[in-house]
Amino acid sequence: MAKYIRYTKNFYFVFTVLFIIWMVFIDSNDIISHIKLRSKLNDLENQKEFYQERKEKIQAEREELLSNYELLEKFARERYLMKRKTEDLYVIVEE
């Protein structure tokens, strides 16, 4: 017990302990905040990879649609219900 009392009388030891406590728990840039921010950063990087892959897939589909007229017409008919002037369009909704 005498050893601990001797250390608490040392100004530099007390200051160092208080500084460490301040930096770990009290400061606005504490370790807990860094851990949370690191976790959020990892999640955002994973989302970035997902959206980059999705973007590449969409660009490939777009290039395919723009290069093939028949495929473009099929896409427009199915997705946007487009038709020619001489055609009638019937939409069947399954319940």
MMTF fields as JSON, N, C-alpha, C and O atoms, coordinates in Angstrom:
{
  "mmtfVersion": "1.0.0",
  "mmtfProducer": "UNKNOWN",
  "numBonds": 379,
  "numAtoms": 380,
  "numGroups": 95,
  "numChains": 1,
  "numModels": 1,
  "chainsPerModel": [1],
  "groupsPerChain": [95],
  "chainIdList": ["A"],
  "bondAtomList": [4, 2, 8, 6, 12, 10, 16, 14, 20, 18, 24, 22, 28, 26, 32, 30, 36, 34, 40, 38, 44, 42, 48, 46, 52, 50, 56, 54, 60, 58, 64, 62, 68, 66, 72, 70, 76, 74, 80, 78, 84, 82, 88, 86, 92, 90, 96, 94, 100, 98, 104, 102, 108, 106, 112, 110, 116, 114, 120, 118, 124, 122, 128, 126, 132, 130, 136, 134, 140, 138, 144, 142, 148, 146, 152, 150, 156, 154, 160, 158, 164, 162, 168, 166, 172, 170, 176, 174, 180, 178, 184, 182, 188, 186, 192, 190, 196, 194, 200, 198, 204, 202, 208, 206, 212, 210, 216, 214, 220, 218, 224, 222, 228, 226, 232, 230, 236, 234, 240, 238, 244, 242, 248, 246, 252, 250, 256, 254, 260, 258, 264, 262, 268, 266, 272, 270, 276, 274, 280, 278, 284, 282, 288, 286, 292, 290, 296, 294, 300, 298, 304, 302, 308, 306, 312, 310, 316, 314, 320, 318, 324, 322, 328, 326, 332, 330, 336, 334, 340, 338, 344, 342, 348, 346, 352, 350, 356, 354, 360, 358, 364, 362, 368, 366, 372, 370, 376, 374],
  "bondOrderList": [1, 1, 1, 1, 1, 1, 1, 1, 1, 1, 1, 1, 1, 1, 1, 1, 1, 1, 1, 1, 1, 1, 1, 1, 1, 1, 1, 1, 1, 1, 1, 1, 1, 1, 1, 1, 1, 1, 1, 1, 1, 1, 1, 1, 1, 1, 1, 1, 1, 1, 1, 1, 1, 1, 1, 1, 1, 1, 1, 1, 1, 1, 1, 1, 1, 1, 1, 1, 1, 1, 1, 1, 1, 1, 1, 1, 1, 1, 1, 1, 1, 1, 1, 1, 1, 1, 1, 1, 1, 1, 1, 1, 1, 1],
  "groupList": [{"groupName": "MET", "atomNameList": ["N", "CA", "C", "O"], "elementList": ["N", "C", "C", "O"], "formalChargeList": [0, 0, 0, 0], "bondAtomList": [1, 0, 2, 1, 3, 2], "bondOrderList": [1, 1, 2], "singleLetterCode": "M", "chemCompType": "L-PEPTIDE LINKING"}, {"groupName": "ALA", "atomNameList": ["N", "CA", "C", "O"], "elementList": ["N", "C", "C", "O"], "formalChargeList": [0, 0, 0, 0], "bondAtomList": [1, 0, 2, 1, 3, 2], "bondOrderList": [1, 1, 2], "singleLetterCode": "A", "chemCompType": "L-PEPTIDE LINKING"}, {"groupName": "LYS", "atomNameList": ["N", "CA", "C", "O"], "elementList": ["N", "C", "C", "O"], "formalChargeList": [0, 0, 0, 0], "bondAtomList": [1, 0, 2, 1, 3, 2], "bondOrderList": [1, 1, 2], "singleLetterCode": "K", "chemCompType": "L-PEPTIDE LINKING"}, {"groupName": "TYR", "atomNameList": ["N", "CA", "C", "O"], "elementList": ["N", "C", "C", "O"], "formalChargeList": [0, 0, 0, 0], "bondAtomList": [1, 0, 2, 1, 3, 2], "bondOrderList": [1, 1, 2], "singleLetterCode": "Y", "chemCompType": "L-PEPTIDE LINKING"}, {"groupName": "ILE", "atomNameList": ["N", "CA", "C", "O"], "elementList": ["N", "C", "C", "O"], "formalChargeList": [0, 0, 0, 0], "bondAtomList": [1, 0, 2, 1, 3, 2], "bondOrderList": [1, 1, 2], "singleLetterCode": "I", "chemCompType": "L-PEPTIDE LINKING"}, {"groupName": "ARG", "atomNameList": ["N", "CA", "C", "O"], "elementList": ["N", "C", "C", "O"], "formalChargeList": [0, 0, 0, 0], "bondAtomList": [1, 0, 2, 1, 3, 2], "bondOrderList": [1, 1, 2], "singleLetterCode": "R", "chemCompType": "L-PEPTIDE LINKING"}, {"groupName": "THR", "atomNameList": ["N", "CA", "C", "O"], "elementList": ["N", "C", "C", "O"], "formalChargeList": [0, 0, 0, 0], "bondAtomList": [1, 0, 2, 1, 3, 2], "bondOrderList": [1, 1, 2], "singleLetterCode": "T", "chemCompType": "L-PEPTIDE LINKING"}, {"groupName": "ASN", "atomNameList": ["N", "CA", "C", "O"], "elementList": ["N", "C", "C", "O"], "formalChargeList": [0, 0, 0, 0], "bondAtomList": [1, 0, 2, 1, 3, 2], "bondOrderList": [1, 1, 2], "singleLetterCode": "N", "chemCompType": "L-PEPTIDE LINKING"}, {"groupName": "PHE", "atomNameList": ["N", "CA", "C", "O"], "elementList": ["N", "C", "C", "O"], "formalChargeList": [0, 0, 0, 0], "bondAtomList": [1, 0, 2, 1, 3, 2], "bondOrderList": [1, 1, 2], "singleLetterCode": "F", "chemCompType": "L-PEPTIDE LINKING"}, {"groupName": "VAL", "atomNameList": ["N", "CA", "C", "O"], "elementList": ["N", "C", "C", "O"], "formalChargeList": [0, 0, 0, 0], "bondAtomList": [1, 0, 2, 1, 3, 2], "bondOrderList": [1, 1, 2], "singleLetterCode": "V", "chemCompType": "L-PEPTIDE LINKING"}, {"groupName": "LEU", "atomNameList": ["N", "CA", "C", "O"], "elementList": ["N", "C", "C", "O"], "formalChargeList": [0, 0, 0, 0], "bondAtomList": [1, 0, 2, 1, 3, 2], "bondOrderList": [1, 1, 2], "singleLetterCode": "L", "chemCompType": "L-PEPTIDE LINKING"}, {"groupName": "TRP", "atomNameList": ["N", "CA", "C", "O"], "elementList": ["N", "C", "C", "O"], "formalChargeList": [0, 0, 0, 0], "bondAtomList": [1, 0, 2, 1, 3, 2], "bondOrderList": [1, 1, 2], "singleLetterCode": "W", "chemCompType": "L-PEPTIDE LINKING"}, {"groupName": "ASP", "atomNameList": ["N", "CA", "C", "O"], "elementList": ["N", "C", "C", "O"], "formalChargeList": [0, 0, 0, 0], "bondAtomList": [1, 0, 2, 1, 3, 2], "bondOrderList": [1, 1, 2], "singleLetterCode": "D", "chemCompType": "L-PEPTIDE LINKING"}, {"groupName": "SER", "atomNameList": ["N", "CA", "C", "O"], "elementList": ["N", "C", "C", "O"], "formalChargeList": [0, 0, 0, 0], "bondAtomList": [1, 0, 2, 1, 3, 2], "bondOrderList": [1, 1, 2], "singleLetterCode": "S", "chemCompType": "L-PEPTIDE LINKING"}, {"groupName": "HIS", "atomNameList": ["N", "CA", "C", "O"], "elementList": ["N", "C", "C", "O"], "formalChargeList": [0, 0, 0, 0], "bondAtomList": [1, 0, 2, 1, 3, 2], "bondOrderList": [1, 1, 2], "singleLetterCode": "H", "chemCompType": "L-PEPTIDE LINKING"}, {"groupName": "GLU", "atomNameList": ["N", "CA", "C", "O"], "elementList": ["N", "C", "C", "O"], "formalChargeList": [0, 0, 0, 0], "bondAtomList": [1, 0, 2, 1, 3, 2], "bondOrderList": [1, 1, 2], "singleLetterCode": "E", "chemCompType": "L-PEPTIDE LINKING"}, {"groupName": "GLN", "atomNameList": ["N", "CA", "C", "O"], "elementList": ["N", "C", "C", "O"], "formalChargeList": [0, 0, 0, 0], "bondAtomList": [1, 0, 2, 1, 3, 2], "bondOrderList": [1, 1, 2], "singleLetterCode": "Q", "chemCompType": "L-PEPTIDE LINKING"}],
  "groupTypeList": [0, 1, 2, 3, 4, 5, 3, 6, 2, 7, 8, 3, 8, 9, 8, 6, 9, 10, 8, 4, 4, 11, 0, 9, 8, 4, 12, 13, 7, 12, 4, 4, 13, 14, 4, 2, 10, 5, 13, 2, 10, 7, 12, 10, 15, 7, 16, 2, 15, 8, 3, 16, 15, 5, 2, 15, 2, 4, 16, 1, 15, 5, 15, 15, 10, 10, 13, 7, 3, 15, 10, 10, 15, 2, 8, 1, 5, 15, 5, 3, 10, 0, 2, 5, 2, 6, 15, 12, 10, 3, 9, 4, 9, 15, 15],
  "groupIdList": [1, 2, 3, 4, 5, 6, 7, 8, 9, 10, 11, 12, 13, 14, 15, 16, 17, 18, 19, 20, 21, 22, 23, 24, 25, 26, 27, 28, 29, 30, 31, 32, 33, 34, 35, 36, 37, 38, 39, 40, 41, 42, 43, 44, 45, 46, 47, 48, 49, 50, 51, 52, 53, 54, 55, 56, 57, 58, 59, 60, 61, 62, 63, 64, 65, 66, 67, 68, 69, 70, 71, 72, 73, 74, 75, 76, 77, 78, 79, 80, 81, 82, 83, 84, 85, 86, 87, 88, 89, 90, 91, 92, 93, 94, 95],
  "secStructList": [7, 2, 2, 2, 2, 2, 2, 2, 6, 7, 2, 2, 2, 2, 2, 2, 2, 2, 2, 2, 2, 0, 0, 0, 0, 0, 1, 6, 6, 7, 2, 2, 2, 2, 2, 2, 2, 2, 2, 2, 2, 2, 2, 2, 2, 2, 2, 2, 2, 2, 2, 2, 2, 2, 2, 2, 2, 2, 2, 2, 2, 2, 2, 2, 2, 2, 2, 7, 2, 2, 2, 2, 2, 2, 2, 2, 2, 2, 2, 2, 7, 7, 7, 7, 6, 6, 7, 7, 7, 7, 7, 7, 7, 7, 7],
  "xCoordList": [0.829, 0.0, 0.871, 0.5, 2.004, 2.904, 3.433, 3.707, 3.578, 4.05, 3.042, 3.423, 1.749, 0.72, 0.648, 0.452, 0.802, 0.785, 1.975, 1.865, 3.092, 4.29, 4.078, 4.517, 3.396, 3.145, 2.134, 2.245, 1.172, 0.169, 0.721, 0.122, 1.83, 2.458, 3.283, 3.626, 3.598, 4.385, 3.461, 2.492, 3.772, 2.952, 2.857, 1.771, 3.947, 3.961, 3.126, 2.458, 3.156, 2.351, 0.862, 0.07, 0.498, -0.902, -1.382, -2.478, -0.568, -0.924, -1.091, -2.028, -0.195, -0.275, -1.541, -2.212, -1.863, -3.076, -4.312, -5.214, -4.367, -5.512, -5.613, -6.713, -4.479, -4.472, -4.999, -5.778, -4.583, -5.054, -6.559, -7.278, -7.032, -8.465, -9.231, -10.276, -8.714, -9.349, -9.435, -10.493, -8.349, -8.311, -9.157, -9.702, -9.274, -10.012, -11.512, -12.289, -11.943, -13.36, -14.039, -15.206, -13.376, -14.047, -13.951, -14.912, -12.845, -12.61, -13.609, -14.134, -13.866, -14.802, -14.24, -15.01, -12.958, -12.315, -11.85, -10.748, -12.666, -12.256, -12.212, -12.623, -11.724, -11.52, -12.853, -12.944, -13.863, -15.17, -15.731, -16.293, -15.579, -16.04, -15.252, -15.819, -13.961, -13.142, -13.58, -13.605, -13.921, -14.364, -15.688, -15.863, -16.61, -17.893, -17.696, -18.311, -16.842, -16.596, -15.906, -16.198, -15.007, -14.325, -15.333, -15.26, -16.263, -17.302, -18.181, -18.502, -18.561, -19.38, -18.623, -19.209, -17.336, -16.511, -16.462, -16.558, -16.312, -16.295, -17.627, -17.649, -18.726, -20.042, -20.185, -20.704, -19.731, -19.833, -18.94, -19.306, -17.775, -16.909, -17.551, -17.433, -18.23, -18.939, -20.07, -20.285, -20.789, -21.848, -21.269, -21.867, -20.123, -19.481, -19.144, -19.375, -18.597, -18.281, -19.55, -19.555, -20.625, -21.884, -22.387, -22.768, -22.389, -22.912, -21.998, -22.481, -20.704, -19.809, -20.074, -20.081, -20.292, -20.615, -21.949, -22.097, -22.909, -24.227, -24.119, -24.776, -23.295, -23.1, -22.493, -22.921, -21.489, -20.87, -21.882, -21.891, -22.73, -23.747, -24.732, -25.087, -25.169, -26.12, -25.49, -26.152, -24.223, -23.545, -23.425, -23.574, -23.157, -23.072, -24.425, -24.497, -25.499, -26.839, -27.188, -27.814, -26.787, -27.069, -26.362, -26.951, -25.102, -24.348, -25.0, -25.077, -25.465, -26.122, -27.418, -27.718, -28.19, -29.444, -29.212, -29.943, -28.21, -27.96, -27.374, -27.483, -26.759, -26.142, -27.112, -26.891, -28.166, -29.098, -30.492, -31.108, -30.984, -32.27, -33.429, -34.354, -33.397, -34.48, -34.584, -35.684, -33.461, -33.451, -33.968, -34.672, -33.615, -34.105, -35.626, -36.313, -36.139, -37.587, -38.29, -39.329, -37.743, -38.319, -38.328, -39.311, -37.226, -37.124, -38.172, -38.835, -38.326, -39.285, -40.717, -41.548, -41.004, -42.358, -42.688, -43.788, -41.744, -42.004, -41.992, -42.85, -41.034, -40.833, -41.762, -42.339, -41.896, -42.661, -43.988, -44.662, -44.364, -45.632, -45.817, -46.911, -44.76, -44.827, -45.365, -45.257, -45.942, -46.517, -46.407, -46.131, -46.633, -46.679, -48.074, -49.013, -48.198, -49.489, -50.563, -51.743, -50.177, -51.161, -51.474, -52.243, -50.906, -51.089, -52.003, -52.129, -52.626, -53.4, -52.645, -52.059, -52.667, -51.919, -52.883, -53.73, -52.752, -53.572, -52.664, -51.724, -52.948, -52.165, -52.961, -54.098, -52.368, -53.032, -52.348, -51.149, -53.144, -52.643, -53.061, -54.253, -52.095, -52.403, -52.566, -51.78, -53.597, -53.876, -53.379, -53.53],
  "yCoordList": [-1.19, 0.0, 1.25, 2.276, 1.156, 2.3, 2.658, 3.827, 1.677, 1.941, 2.813, 3.747, 2.491, 3.253, 4.695, 5.621, 4.874, 6.234, 7.014, 8.209, 6.36, 7.031, 7.497, 8.585, 6.662, 7.052, 8.187, 9.034, 8.219, 9.278, 10.638, 11.667, 10.652, 11.932, 12.499, 13.681, 11.636, 12.078, 12.82, 12.251, 14.094, 14.941, 14.372, 14.364, 13.9, 13.412, 12.14, 11.963, 11.279, 10.061, 10.401, 9.878, 11.262, 11.662, 12.363, 12.092, 13.249, 13.962, 12.986, 13.119, 12.018, 11.038, 10.188, 9.939, 9.754, 8.955, 9.779, 9.29, 11.005, 11.865, 12.162, 12.224, 12.346, 12.599, 11.385, 11.535, 10.195, 8.971, 8.797, 8.459, 9.021, 8.929, 9.941, 9.623, 11.151, 12.196, 11.781, 11.917, 11.284, 10.925, 9.696, 9.597, 8.774, 7.543, 7.731, 7.192, 8.477, 8.514, 9.868, 9.897, 10.962, 12.252, 13.075, 13.756, 13.033, 13.891, 13.591, 12.481, 14.582, 14.38, 13.415, 12.843, 13.225, 12.283, 11.045, 10.552, 10.544, 9.412, 8.108, 8.068, 7.083, 5.809, 5.174, 4.549, 5.322, 4.744, 5.364, 4.66, 6.663, 7.33, 6.845, 6.661, 6.638, 6.142, 4.749, 4.447, 3.906, 2.547, 2.596, 1.874, 3.436, 3.569, 4.111, 3.628, 5.108, 5.686, 4.684, 4.643, 3.888, 2.869, 1.83, 1.389, 1.446, 0.493, 1.075, 0.394, 2.327, 2.979, 3.103, 2.936, 3.393, 3.484, 2.152, 2.119, 1.056, -0.266, -0.577, -1.131, -0.223, -0.437, 0.379, -0.119, 1.615, 2.46, 1.959, 2.061, 1.421, 0.858, -0.368, -0.573, -1.185, -2.342, -1.898, -2.492, -0.858, -0.324, 0.241, 0.098, 0.874, 1.439, 0.34, 0.499, -0.775, -1.901, -2.449, -2.747, -2.577, -3.08, -2.175, -2.655, -0.872, 0.053, 0.152, 0.387, -0.022, -0.023, -1.247, -1.141, -2.405, -3.602, -3.433, -3.825, -2.85, -2.619, -1.638, -1.812, -0.614, 0.378, -0.276, -0.007, -1.14, -1.832, -2.731, -2.805, -3.412, -4.276, -3.463, -3.855, -2.334, -1.48, -0.896, -0.795, -0.514, 0.012, -1.052, -0.754, -2.288, -3.374, -3.609, -3.795, -3.603, -3.761, -2.606, -2.809, -1.415, -0.232, -0.341, -0.071, -0.737, -0.895, -1.957, -1.801, -3.037, -4.096, -3.591, -3.9, -2.814, -2.274, -1.298, -1.319, -0.453, 0.556, -0.043, 0.551, -1.204, -1.807, -2.703, -2.961, -3.175, -4.093, -3.461, -3.285, -3.12, -2.436, -3.328, -2.85, -4.589, -5.504, -5.653, -5.693, -5.733, -5.837, -4.55, -4.589, -3.408, -2.117, -2.027, -1.547, -2.487, -2.464, -3.392, -3.03, -4.563, -5.503, -4.899, -5.023, -4.247, -3.613, -2.517, -2.432, -1.681, -0.577, -1.103, -0.543, -2.167, -2.726, -3.327, -3.132, -4.05, -4.721, -3.756, -3.826, -2.877, -2.029, -0.819, -0.481, -0.183, 1.073, 0.933, 1.93, -0.283, -0.576, 0.233, 0.725, 0.369, 1.097, 0.171, -1.052, 0.777, -0.001, 0.8, 2.0, 0.086, 0.764, 1.347, 1.006, 2.224, 2.883, 1.888, 2.088, 0.851, -0.101, -1.233, -2.133, -1.21, -2.302, -1.886, -0.704, -2.868, -2.666, -3.351, -4.418, -2.729, -3.256, -3.665, -2.877, -4.893, -5.402, -5.771, -6.55, -5.212, -5.503, -6.479, -6.199, -7.615, -8.637, -8.648, -8.901, -8.366, -8.33, -9.612, -9.899, -10.378, -11.613, -11.32, -10.579, -11.908, -11.663, -12.782, -12.744],
  "zCoordList": [0.0, 0.0, 0.0, -0.569, 0.627, 0.694, -0.69, -0.961, -1.562, -2.919, -3.68, -4.385, -3.525, -4.227, -3.731, -4.518, -2.46, -1.905, -2.423, -2.694, -2.561, -3.059, -4.498, -4.871, -5.316, -6.708, -6.806, -7.693, -5.928, -6.01, -5.598, -5.909, -4.919, -4.563, -5.714, -5.726, -6.684, -7.832, -8.808, -9.311, -9.069, -9.93, -11.336, -11.917, -11.894, -13.27, -13.427, -14.445, -12.457, -12.492, -12.441, -13.226, -11.531, -11.396, -12.669, -13.159, -13.189, -14.405, -15.576, -16.363, -15.692, -16.771, -16.652, -17.654, -15.472, -15.263, -15.593, -16.272, -15.132, -15.434, -16.928, -17.477, -17.577, -19.018, -19.782, -20.723, -19.385, -20.041, -19.831, -20.772, -18.632, -18.358, -19.195, -19.763, -19.269, -20.07, -21.543, -22.157, -22.111, -23.524, -23.846, -24.945, -22.92, -23.191, -23.01, -23.798, -21.997, -21.672, -21.87, -22.261, -21.624, -21.527, -22.808, -23.165, -23.493, -24.657, -25.776, -25.867, -26.621, -27.731, -28.777, -29.548, -28.821, -29.736, -28.985, -29.228, -28.088, -27.262, -28.066, -29.226, -27.454, -28.13, -28.528, -29.585, -27.715, -28.033, -29.312, -30.151, -29.459, -30.683, -31.891, -32.968, -31.722, -32.825, -33.246, -34.439, -32.298, -32.624, -33.39, -34.372, -32.949, -33.641, -35.064, -36.014, -35.189, -36.509, -37.433, -38.628, -36.899, -37.698, -38.198, -39.346, -37.339, -37.727, -38.836, -39.81, -38.676, -39.688, -41.012, -42.081, -40.941, -42.137, -42.872, -44.099, -42.138, -42.759, -43.441, -44.54, -42.795, -43.402, -44.685, -45.684, -44.66, -45.849, -46.985, -48.156, -46.641, -47.677, -48.311, -49.519, -47.51, -48.06, -48.98, -50.036, -48.58, -49.432, -50.72, -51.787, -50.631, -51.81, -52.805, -54.004, -52.321, -53.2, -53.864, -55.058, -53.076, -53.623, -54.738, -55.806, -54.498, -55.5, -56.72, -57.828, -56.543, -57.702, -58.577, -59.803, -57.958, -58.727, -59.446, -60.604, -58.75, -59.356, -60.52, -61.546, -60.363, -61.427, -62.66, -63.783, -62.456, -63.583, -64.296, -65.525, -63.528, -64.122, -64.953, -66.064, -64.414, -65.13, -66.39, -67.423, -66.315, -67.499, -68.582, -69.768, -68.181, -69.157, -69.818, -71.032, -69.028, -69.583, -70.517, -71.558, -70.147, -70.981, -72.329, -73.375, -72.291, -73.539, -74.426, -75.645, -73.798, -74.553, -75.17, -76.323, -74.408, -74.926, -76.072, -77.062, -75.946, -76.969, -78.238, -79.311, -78.128, -79.308, -80.078, -81.261, -79.447, -80.088, -80.094, -79.042, -81.296, -81.418, -80.978, -80.321, -81.321, -80.952, -79.437, -78.887, -78.779, -77.322, -76.685, -75.677, -77.278, -76.783, -76.925, -76.024, -78.053, -78.264, -77.271, -76.72, -77.044, -76.087, -74.678, -73.947, -74.309, -72.99, -72.839, -71.805, -73.855, -73.802, -73.726, -73.012, -74.453, -74.435, -73.064, -72.547, -72.484, -71.209, -70.032, -69.152, -70.021, -68.849, -68.829, -67.796, -69.97, -70.027, -70.768, -71.025, -71.109, -71.768, -73.047, -73.325, -73.814, -75.075, -76.165, -76.072, -77.189, -78.288, -79.571, -79.571, -80.664, -81.962, -82.17, -81.45, -83.157, -83.396, -83.821, -83.531, -84.483, -85.012, -84.039, -84.378, -82.859, -81.908, -80.762, -80.44, -80.166, -78.947, -77.818, -78.002, -76.664, -75.529, -74.432, -74.012, -73.973, -72.897, -71.735, -71.893, -70.572, -69.383, -68.537, -68.158, -68.245, -67.446, -66.069, -65.947, -65.057, -63.699, -63.004, -62.888, -62.544, -61.842, -60.373, -59.783, -59.78, -58.37, -57.521, -56.3]
}
